[in-house]
Amino acid sequence: MGSKNKLKRFKENETFQNVIEPTREEVVSGDFEWKGNWNKNFFKNDNPIVLELGCGKGEYSVGLAERYPNKNFIGIDIKGARFWRGAKTAVETGLNNVGFLRTQIELIEYCFAENEVDEIWITFPDPQIKYKRTKHRMTNTEFLQRYKKVLKKDGIVHLKTDSEFMHGYTLGLLHGEGHEVIYANHNVYRNEGSPEVVTAIQTFYEKQYLEINKAITYIQFKIK
């Protein structure tokens, strides 16, 4: 994407009511205005809140919002030029139960209060295969503890990935740390039984993976 295109998207994001773009300083100051107030001030209802972490173009957040009008969805990504597409689609279609937050995933506990979130989706994250990149893996112990802080007691996490490595790493860590694995499937389009929502929504890249018969995996779990 050219720099002119990016700038145009950044400018348009500023006009969208469904996009929140705080500075890092605003988030970590302890006075982030949306923390604890997403239902009251952003969505103006009491419906469950579901996050998509690393939402990319926002396809999953928008797809989930269309399917579940009685839930609120927030796509989170540091790259606003990417989720511009999802934000624009939501504006154009009048989808009021989805928003987008431009920030880093590791700041999640600064953005949401304890027990504010009902579910988290992690869709096609970078598996960070090299050992020295372990700290950036979105299902490592540190990230799971961050998620636990904002999730309700029985909050659910969904991991959908094309990476066998990420699937295996996460399953091993979950079992090793005593978390509750509700469901796991190493090939959701070949093996029956996965929740319908897992196969009903496909991202741009997921469709490309399927064209080359790359297996898509899924884990649903609770953090203990």
C-alpha positions in Angstrom: 0.0 0.0 0.0 1.4 3.4 -1.0 2.0 6.1 1.6 -0.6 8.4 0.0 -3.2 5.6 0.4 -2.2 5.0 4.0 -2.5 8.7 4.8 -5.9 8.9 3.2 -7.1 5.9 5.3 -5.6 7.4 8.5 -7.5 10.7 7.7 -10.7 8.8 7.1 -10.4 6.8 10.3 -10.4 10.1 12.2 -13.9 10.8 10.8 -15.3 7.4 11.8 -17.4 7.3 15.1 -16.5 3.6 15.5 -12.7 4.1 15.6 -10.8 5.0 18.8 -7.1 6.0 18.2 -5.5 6.9 21.5 -1.8 7.7 21.9 0.3 5.2 24.0 0.6 7.9 26.7 -3.2 8.2 26.9 -3.6 4.5 27.3 -0.9 3.9 30.0 -1.7 7.1 31.9 -4.3 5.2 34.0 -7.0 7.7 32.8 -8.0 6.1 29.5 -11.6 7.3 29.2 -13.0 4.1 27.6 -11.6 1.7 30.2 -14.6 0.3 32.1 -17.0 2.4 30.0 -17.2 0.6 26.7 -20.8 -0.6 27.2 -22.0 2.7 28.7 -20.4 5.2 26.5 -19.3 3.5 23.3 -22.0 0.9 22.6 -24.7 2.4 24.9 -26.0 -1.0 25.9 -25.3 -3.8 28.3 -24.5 -6.5 25.7 -21.5 -8.9 26.1 -18.2 -7.5 24.8 -16.1 -9.6 22.4 -12.5 -8.6 21.3 -10.6 -9.6 18.2 -6.9 -9.2 18.8 -4.7 -8.4 15.8 -7.9 -7.9 13.7 -6.1 -7.0 10.5 -8.7 -5.8 7.9 -11.5 -6.3 10.5 -13.2 -9.0 8.5 -13.8 -11.3 11.5 -15.0 -8.5 13.8 -17.5 -7.3 11.1 -18.6 -10.9 10.3 -19.2 -11.7 14.0 -21.1 -8.4 14.5 -23.4 -9.3 11.6 -24.1 -12.7 12.9 -24.5 -11.7 16.6 -26.4 -8.4 16.8 -26.9 -8.9 20.6 -23.1 -8.8 21.2 -20.6 -6.0 21.0 -17.4 -6.5 19.1 -14.1 -4.5 19.2 -11.3 -5.2 16.7 -7.9 -4.3 18.0 -4.8 -3.7 15.9 -1.9 -1.2 15.9 -2.2 -0.8 12.1 -5.1 1.5 11.5 -4.7 1.5 7.7 -5.6 -2.2 7.8 -8.8 -2.0 9.9 -9.9 1.0 7.9 -11.7 -1.5 5.7 -13.7 -3.1 8.5 -14.5 0.3 10.0 -15.7 1.7 6.7 -17.8 -1.4 5.9 -19.5 -1.1 9.4 -20.2 2.6 8.8 -21.6 2.0 5.3 -23.8 -0.9 6.4 -25.0 0.8 9.6 -23.5 -1.9 11.8 -23.5 -0.3 15.3 -22.3 -3.2 17.4 -18.7 -3.2 16.2 -15.8 -0.8 16.8 -12.1 -0.6 16.3 -9.3 0.3 18.7 -5.8 1.2 17.5 -3.3 0.1 20.1 -0.8 -2.6 21.0 -2.2 -5.9 22.3 0.2 -5.9 25.3 -1.7 -2.8 26.5 -5.0 -4.6 26.7 -5.3 -4.3 30.5 -4.9 -0.6 30.3 -7.8 -0.4 27.8 -10.4 -2.6 29.5 -11.4 -3.0 33.2 -11.4 -6.3 35.1 -14.4 -8.5 34.1 -15.3 -6.1 31.2 -14.8 -8.7 28.4 -16.8 -11.8 27.7 -14.8 -13.4 24.9 -11.5 -13.0 23.0 -10.8 -14.1 19.4 -7.2 -14.4 18.2 -7.3 -14.9 14.4 -4.3 -15.9 12.4 -1.6 -14.3 14.6 2.0 -14.3 13.6 3.3 -17.6 15.2 6.7 -16.0 16.1 8.4 -19.3 15.5 11.9 -18.3 16.4 12.7 -18.9 20.1 13.9 -15.4 20.7 10.4 -14.2 19.5 8.5 -16.3 22.1 7.7 -13.2 24.2 5.7 -11.9 21.2 3.6 -15.0 20.8 0.0 -14.0 21.5 -0.8 -17.2 23.6 2.3 -17.2 25.8 1.9 -17.2 29.6 2.3 -13.4 29.9 -0.4 -12.7 27.3 -2.8 -15.2 28.8 -2.4 -13.5 32.2 -3.2 -10.1 30.5 -6.3 -11.6 29.0 -7.4 -13.1 32.3 -7.3 -9.7 33.9 -10.0 -8.3 31.6 -12.1 -11.4 31.0 -15.0 -12.4 33.1 -14.6 -15.5 35.3 -15.9 -17.9 32.6 -14.7 -15.8 29.7 -13.7 -17.8 26.6 -10.7 -17.4 24.3 -10.8 -18.6 20.6 -7.6 -19.2 18.6 -7.9 -19.8 14.9 -4.7 -20.2 13.0 -3.1 -21.8 9.9 0.0 -22.4 11.9 0.4 -26.0 13.1 3.3 -24.7 15.3 1.1 -22.1 17.0 -1.7 -24.7 17.4 0.6 -27.3 19.0 2.5 -24.7 21.1 -0.8 -23.3 22.5 -2.3 -26.7 23.3 0.8 -27.8 25.1 1.0 -24.6 27.1 -2.7 -24.8 28.0 -2.4 -28.4 29.2 0.9 -27.7 31.0 -0.5 -24.7 32.9 -3.8 -26.4 33.8 -6.1 -24.2 31.7 -9.4 -25.6 30.4 -9.4 -26.7 26.8 -13.1 -26.8 25.8 -12.5 -27.8 22.2 -9.6 -28.3 19.8 -9.5 -29.2 16.1 -6.4 -29.4 13.9 -8.3 -29.2 10.6 -11.7 -27.5 10.9 -12.7 -27.9 7.3 -11.9 -31.6 7.2 -13.0 -32.7 10.6 -16.5 -32.3 11.7 -17.6 -30.9 15.1 -16.1 -27.4 15.2 -18.5 -24.5 16.1 -20.3 -23.2 13.0 -19.0 -19.7 13.4 -15.4 -21.0 13.0 -16.0 -22.0 9.4 -18.8 -19.5 8.5 -16.5 -16.5 8.5 -13.4 -16.5 6.4 -10.7 -13.8 6.1 -9.0 -12.8 2.9 -5.9 -14.7 3.8 -7.8 -17.7 5.0 -9.4 -18.1 1.6 -6.0 -18.1 0.1 -4.8 -20.8 2.5 -7.8 -22.9 1.7 -7.0 -22.7 -2.0 -3.7 -24.4 -1.4 -5.3 -26.9 1.0 -3.6 -25.6 4.1 -5.2 -26.8 7.3 -7.0 -24.3 9.5 -6.9 -25.1 13.2 -9.0 -23.9 16.1 -8.9 -24.0 19.9 -11.5 -22.8 22.4 -10.4 -22.5 26.0 -10.8 -20.8 29.4 -7.8 -19.3 31.3 -7.6 -20.6 34.9 
